[in-house]
C-alpha cells in the first residue's frame, strides 16, 4: 500500500469507541513523555512521571511502550506519517506555471530535506533512536525498524522515479529504498554524534547526491 492509499484508508476508516480510547490514551502518553523528555532529558523522564503526566498508571505506560526508546521511535513514526500526508498533498497539487514538476526525484529530495529538519530540531533524540535500530536484540531492532515507515515513503517516490526514467530499474524500488533509508539513518547518526557543527540540510543533501550519483566520476567540489 502506498503512503497516499494509507492516508485515504485512515481517513475513511471508522474506528470503534474502544479503538479511539486506546489511540487517545497512547497519544496522551506519547505527548506527556515527549514533554518530560524535553524538560528533564531522557534519563529524567521516568515512567512514574510519564504516567503522572498522562493521567494513567505506570503499568499502562508499559503496556503501550515497553521502554523509553520505543516512545522515541513512535514519535519519529508519527512524524513520518505527517510527512507522508504532506508529500501526498504535493503530488496531487497541480503544477503552477514556471514551477518545477514534483516528480519522483523531487519527492526524494523533499523527503530528505524534511527529515534533515527533523534531525536538526531533535538532535538529543537521534542517538537513542539510532541505538534502538542497532540494538543487539534482533527482535527489538527489527520492531523499531518496522515501526518507522521510511522505506515505504522512499519506495513510493522511487517507483514514480523509475516509471519516468529518472532512476535505474535493474534493482527493485524496495531494494533502492532500503539503501536510501540506510543512507539517511547513518547520516543522522553521524551528524547527531559528531558532525552537528555542520548544517544538517547540507549534510543530508550531500549524502543524497552521493547516493543518487554514485562514487565513480564527477568533479564536484570536495566537502
SVG drawing of the C-alpha trace seen along z (x, -y; Angstrom):
<svg xmlns="http://www.w3.org/2000/svg" viewBox="-18 -30 56 41">
<polyline fill="none" stroke="black" stroke-width="0.4" points="0.0,0.0 1.3,-3.4 1.5,-6.3 -1.3,-8.0 -3.5,-5.0 -2.7,-4.6 -3.8,-8.2 -7.0,-7.6 -7.7,-4.4 -7.0,-6.2 -9.4,-9.0 -12.3,-6.6 -11.9,-4.0 -14.3,-4.3 -12.6,-3.1 -14.7,-1.8 -15.1,-3.7 -12.6,-1.3 -10.0,-1.8 -10.4,-5.6 -10.0,-5.4 -6.8,-3.4 -5.5,-5.7 -6.2,-8.8 -4.5,-7.1 -1.5,-6.2 -1.3,-9.8 -1.6,-11.2 1.3,-9.0 3.4,-9.9 2.8,-13.6 3.4,-13.6 6.6,-11.6 8.0,-13.9 7.2,-17.0 9.0,-15.4 12.0,-14.4 12.3,-18.0 12.1,-19.3 14.3,-16.7 16.1,-14.8 15.7,-11.1 17.0,-9.8 15.0,-12.3 11.7,-11.4 10.9,-8.4 8.0,-6.1 6.4,-7.3 6.5,-10.9 5.3,-9.9 2.3,-8.1 1.5,-11.0 1.7,-13.5 -0.6,-11.3 -3.0,-10.5 -2.6,-6.8 -0.9,-4.1 2.8,-3.1 1.7,0.3 -0.5,-1.3 2.6,-3.2 4.5,0.1 1.6,1.7 1.9,-0.8 5.7,-1.4 8.0,1.2 10.9,-1.3 11.6,-5.0 13.3,-4.3 10.0,-2.8 8.4,-6.2 11.0,-8.0 10.5,-5.5 6.8,-6.1 7.3,-9.8 9.5,-9.5 7.0,-7.2 4.3,-9.9 6.5,-12.5 6.9,-10.2 3.1,-9.8 2.7,-13.5 5.4,-13.8 3.6,-11.2 0.5,-13.3 2.4,-16.4 4.1,-14.6 0.8,-13.1 -0.7,-16.7 2.2,-17.9 1.9,-15.0 -1.8,-15.8 -1.4,-19.6 -1.5,-20.9 1.9,-22.2 1.9,-26.0 3.4,-27.8 7.2,-28.0 7.2,-25.7 9.4,-22.5 7.4,-19.3 7.1,-17.4 8.3,-14.1 9.8,-11.1 13.3,-12.5 11.9,-15.9 9.9,-14.0 13.0,-12.1 14.8,-15.4 11.9,-16.8 11.7,-13.9 15.4,-14.1 15.2,-17.8 12.3,-17.5 13.9,-14.6 17.1,-16.6 15.0,-19.3 13.7,-16.8 17.2,-15.6 18.4,-19.2 15.5,-20.1 15.7,-16.9 19.4,-16.1 19.1,-14.9 16.6,-12.2 18.6,-10.9 21.2,-8.9 18.8,-6.9 16.6,-6.2 19.7,-5.1 20.9,-2.9 17.4,-1.3 17.8,-0.5 21.2,1.0 20.1,2.9 21.8,6.3 18.4,7.8 17.2,8.7 13.5,8.6 13.9,5.2 15.9,3.6 13.6,5.2 10.5,3.9 12.0,0.4 12.8,0.5 9.4,1.7 7.7,-0.9 9.2,-3.7 7.8,-3.6 10.7,-5.4 11.3,-2.6 7.7,-2.7 7.9,-6.5 11.0,-6.3 9.8,-3.2 6.7,-5.1 8.8,-8.0 11.3,-5.7 8.6,-3.8 7.5,-7.1 11.1,-8.0 11.6,-4.6 8.4,-4.9 9.5,-8.3 13.1,-7.0 14.8,-9.1 16.1,-6.1 17.6,-2.8 15.2,0.2 17.7,3.1 17.1,3.1 13.7,3.1 12.3,0.0 12.3,1.9 16.0,2.5 16.8,-1.0 14.5,-2.4 16.3,-0.3 19.6,-1.6 18.4,-5.2 17.0,-4.6 20.3,-3.3 22.0,-6.4 19.5,-8.5 19.9,-6.7 23.7,-6.6 23.9,-10.3 21.6,-11.1 23.6,-9.1 26.9,-10.7 25.5,-14.2 24.0,-13.9 27.1,-12.3 29.9,-14.4 29.1,-16.5 26.5,-18.9 28.8,-21.8 27.8,-21.4 24.5,-22.5 22.2,-19.4 20.4,-20.1 23.7,-20.5 25.0,-17.2 21.8,-15.3 21.7,-16.9 25.3,-15.8 24.6,-12.3 21.6,-12.0 23.6,-13.4 26.3,-10.8 23.8,-8.0 22.0,-9.0 25.0,-9.8 27.4,-7.2 31.1,-7.3 32.5,-7.0 33.1,-10.0 32.1,-13.6 34.1,-16.7 32.2,-18.4 33.8,-20.4 35.2,-18.3 33.4,-18.7"/>
</svg>
